[in-house]
Amino acid sequence: MDFRLSEEHEALRDSVRDFAREAVAPVIAEHYERHTFPYEIVRQMGKMGLFGLPFPEEHGGMGGDYFALCLALEELARVDSSVAITLEAAVSLGAMPIHRFGTDEQRARWLPKLLSGEALAGFGLTEPGTGSDAGGTQTRAVLDGDEWVINGSKAFITNSGTDITALVTVTAVTGTNPDGSKELSTIIVPSGTPGFTVAPGYSKVGWNASDTHELTFDDCRVPVGNLLGERGRGFAQFLRILDEGRIAIAALAVGLAQGCVDESLKYAKERQAFGRPIGNYQAIQFKIADMELKAHTARLAYYDAAARMLAGEPFKRQAAIAKLHASTVAVDNAREATQIHGGYGFMNEYPVARFWRDSKILEIGEGTSEVQRMIIARDLGL
Ligand SMILES: Cc1cc2nc3c(=O)[nH]c(=O)nc-3n(C[C@H](O)[C@H](O)[C@H](O)COP(=O)(O)OP(=O)(O)OC[C@H]3O[C@@H](n4cnc5c(N)ncnc54)[C@H](O)[C@@H]3O)c2cc1C
């Protein structure tokens, strides 16, 4: 058992850490305040190869592994979660389904630009009427000659409406299974396809520099060849994508939790109350010690899930545990970091205010905490 990082992983972590501090930290608060998408940061992340991290070199990737992506996400989220979720969704939800389930032609067409960060892709599973219960999917796709005709809508889709969004992969009901359940498939819809409308961005509580939209499909026609993977395998495909994605979200949550420790430590040494730095008071020391404890244990949980996944072992339960624990810890640490900052913690100019606003979604997105508990209980045989 060895939790030390390899030289390659350590070098990657350090370079992303430097990038987050030097290139993201100085500009992200303004994007957040104005709700603007950080194109320049995305361009730089593309140049660093971050969008291609876990993909083979023959498709334009960096030849790294999924754990490398997690390390990058942790370091980015330590400074800002909007940037981190943009990368997470682009890789894990956008490019990965095409890499895993696409035909040679689909990979050749889309992966080079997605892995270089020149273009982004979204993954549309959630609908206005259903999220946790994918069986409630209402969006339909009907074959008409050599085209799929898609009707329906998707809610809260990340990276779906930027200037560089190339496509969205959507889940749709394409028929009925022999047992009477819905046959679900995934279909690639390129941006700009007639009948595909992207609504204006949501007004969100957090992740304000990330891109999220509702999408509608109104007799939207795409070629039959845009089916991603086998017809009727949509359910199995997105379960696999979400299992992996949970490890990535856990890493992102650990980054936020660690960022709260960083900011609190700094502030506790500077801020004076009753004639001493507040970090001299045991009440504050214990808060920070508990925050470090939580970030550390959540990190071990995602390292464990990632190690199992990379070893080809079952990792569903461990991914759910990592996501559940890390998101809880992120919310806890954001609350305590804000408390340590007193009134300044409620001011948007302080990073901890952003961390607080960004933490809650981690208990909701890519499977709510209740869904994680359902997965763990089911895996235990209940
Ligand atoms: C900013 C943002 C970005 C997102 N990005 C994407 C994206 O890129 N692609 C995408 O497809 N989706 C995306 N989502 C959607 C997200 O994954 C869903 O919001 C989430 O899965 C929950 O679904 P829901 O909102 O429909 O809640 P519901 O499923 O309606 O759940 C409501 C509540 O009921 C609970 N609940 C539901 N079923 C049960 C049960 N059986 N037992 C106990 N409790 C239960 C839930 O845990 C939750 O607390 C995003 C959401 C946000 C806010």
The ligand as a MOL file (V3000), in Angstrom:
LIG
                    3D

  0  0  0     0  0            999 V3000
M  V30 BEGIN CTAB
M  V30 COUNTS 53 58 0 0 0
M  V30 BEGIN ATOM
M  V30 1 C -24.9010 23.7920 -11.8140 0
M  V30 2 C -25.3860 22.4370 -12.2350 0
M  V30 3 C -24.7370 21.7730 -13.2780 0
M  V30 4 C -25.2290 20.5320 -13.7260 0
M  V30 5 N -24.6540 19.9240 -14.8200 0
M  V30 6 C -25.2570 18.8460 -15.3770 0
M  V30 7 C -24.7960 18.3010 -16.6210 0
M  V30 8 O -23.8150 18.7570 -17.2080 0
M  V30 9 N -25.4780 17.2440 -17.1630 0
M  V30 10 C -26.5630 16.6950 -16.5490 0
M  V30 11 O -27.1500 15.7610 -17.0990 0
M  V30 12 N -27.0260 17.1770 -15.3600 0
M  V30 13 C -26.4000 18.2410 -14.7740 0
M  V30 14 N -26.8610 18.7500 -13.5790 0
M  V30 15 C -28.0140 18.1250 -12.9450 0
M  V30 16 C -27.7190 17.3790 -11.6660 0
M  V30 17 O -26.9570 16.2350 -11.9230 0
M  V30 18 C -29.0720 17.0720 -11.0050 0
M  V30 19 O -29.5710 18.3060 -10.5240 0
M  V30 20 C -28.9790 16.0610 -9.8910 0
M  V30 21 O -28.6460 14.7890 -10.4130 0
M  V30 22 C -30.2960 15.9360 -9.1130 0
M  V30 23 O -31.3870 15.8010 -9.9530 0
M  V30 24 P -32.6630 16.7670 -9.7660 0
M  V30 25 O -32.1670 18.1630 -9.7110 0
M  V30 26 O -33.6500 16.4140 -10.8020 0
M  V30 27 O -33.2360 16.3990 -8.3580 0
M  V30 28 P -34.3360 15.1820 -8.0010 0
M  V30 29 O -33.8680 13.9680 -8.6680 0
M  V30 30 O -35.6560 15.7530 -8.3890 0
M  V30 31 O -34.1760 15.1170 -6.4860 0
M  V30 32 C -34.7740 16.0370 -5.5740 0
M  V30 33 C -34.4560 15.5490 -4.1600 0
M  V30 34 O -35.0550 14.2510 -3.9490 0
M  V30 35 C -34.0690 13.3290 -3.5490 0
M  V30 36 N -34.4210 12.0070 -4.0670 0
M  V30 37 C -34.7290 11.6570 -5.3360 0
M  V30 38 N -34.9930 10.3480 -5.4060 0
M  V30 39 C -34.8410 9.8430 -4.1560 0
M  V30 40 C -34.9700 8.5510 -3.5840 0
M  V30 41 N -35.3020 7.4740 -4.3200 0
M  V30 42 N -34.7460 8.3970 -2.2530 0
M  V30 43 C -34.3910 9.4670 -1.5080 0
M  V30 44 N -34.2660 10.7280 -1.9830 0
M  V30 45 C -34.4690 10.8960 -3.2890 0
M  V30 46 C -32.7750 13.8550 -4.1440 0
M  V30 47 O -31.6360 13.3090 -3.4790 0
M  V30 48 C -32.9500 15.3510 -3.9260 0
M  V30 49 O -32.6280 15.6700 -2.5970 0
M  V30 50 C -26.3460 19.9470 -13.0850 0
M  V30 51 C -26.9740 20.6050 -12.0200 0
M  V30 52 C -26.5200 21.8450 -11.6140 0
M  V30 53 C -27.2680 22.5540 -10.5190 0
M  V30 END ATOM
M  V30 BEGIN BOND
M  V30 1 1 1 2
M  V30 2 1 2 3
M  V30 3 2 2 52
M  V30 4 2 3 4
M  V30 5 1 4 5
M  V30 6 1 4 50
M  V30 7 2 5 6
M  V30 8 1 6 7
M  V30 9 1 6 13
M  V30 10 2 7 8
M  V30 11 1 7 9
M  V30 12 1 9 10
M  V30 13 2 10 11
M  V30 14 1 10 12
M  V30 15 2 12 13
M  V30 16 1 13 14
M  V30 17 1 14 15
M  V30 18 1 14 50
M  V30 19 1 15 16
M  V30 20 1 16 17
M  V30 21 1 16 18
M  V30 22 1 18 19
M  V30 23 1 18 20
M  V30 24 1 20 21
M  V30 25 1 20 22
M  V30 26 1 22 23
M  V30 27 1 23 24
M  V30 28 2 24 25
M  V30 29 1 24 26
M  V30 30 1 24 27
M  V30 31 1 27 28
M  V30 32 2 28 29
M  V30 33 1 28 30
M  V30 34 1 28 31
M  V30 35 1 31 32
M  V30 36 1 32 33
M  V30 37 1 33 34
M  V30 38 1 33 48
M  V30 39 1 34 35
M  V30 40 1 35 36
M  V30 41 1 35 46
M  V30 42 1 36 37
M  V30 43 1 36 45
M  V30 44 2 37 38
M  V30 45 1 38 39
M  V30 46 1 39 40
M  V30 47 2 39 45
M  V30 48 1 40 41
M  V30 49 2 40 42
M  V30 50 1 42 43
M  V30 51 2 43 44
M  V30 52 1 44 45
M  V30 53 1 46 47
M  V30 54 1 46 48
M  V30 55 1 48 49
M  V30 56 2 50 51
M  V30 57 1 51 52
M  V30 58 1 52 53
M  V30 END BOND
M  V30 END CTAB
M  END
